[in-house]
Amino acid sequence: MSSLETRLLAAHAAGDTLAQVALYTEAADTAATQDAAGFFLTQAYIYALEIGHSEAATLRARLVDMGRENWAQAPVQCP
């Protein structure tokens, strides 16, 4: 198991959503394939929305650039 996987599991176990955003973003940045990057980036975005993270809009923009999100759709409002 990689260090990143270990840190992700620990963040999930601790309920540390802020860490999950950072770690899933890191996973997206280092993913071996576009599909994997898209999956990890989606996870980062979901957790960012849950906590109203300041990077939510940036993560969404990256998903749009990848063709995995549509600007025409209204974004989910952060709490």
N, C-alpha and C positions, 0 to 999 in steps of 0.2 A: 504494500500500500504506500502511495506517495505521501509526502509531507502535506501537500495540498488536500488530499483526500482525508488525511488524519485531522487536519485543522477544520475542514468542512464538517466532518462528523462531530467533532467537539463543539463547534458553534451550534449545530442543530441540537445536540444533547443539552446544551446550556440555554437554548432559546435566545441566543445572541444574534438578533436579526441584523444589527449593524455590521457585525462581522460577516454574516452570510452575504450581504450585499458586496462587500469588499472581496470576499473569497470567490464568489461566483463570477465577479468581474475579472478577477485574476485568472480563473479557469477559462473564461472566454478568451482572454488575451493570449493564453498559451495553448489553446486547443489545437489539436492536430488537423481537424477538418472544419469546414464551414458549418456543417450540420451540428457538430459538437459545440462550436462557438455560439451558434444560434441558440442551442438548448441552454447553455450556461448563462448567456446574456439574458435570456427570457427569465430564468430563475432570479438573476440579480435584479431585474426590473420589477418582478412581482414583489420581492421582499422590500425593495426600495419604496414601492407604492404603499406597502403595509405600514411603513413607519414615517412616511412623508419625507424621505431622504432627499437632500438637495440635488443628488445626481440622477433622480428619476427621469427628468427630461432629457438628459444626456444619454442615458441608457436607451430611452425610447428612440431618440434620433439615430443611434447606432443600429437599432433593430429596423428602422425605416430604411436606412442605407443598405442593409442586408436584404431588403425585400421581405422582411418578416413581420412588418407592421405597416399600417397605411395611415399617412397623414390626414387623409380625408375623414377618418374615424375620429370622433371626439376622444381625447385621452381620458383615462380614468382620473378622477379628482383625488388628490392625496388628502388624507385626513388633516 
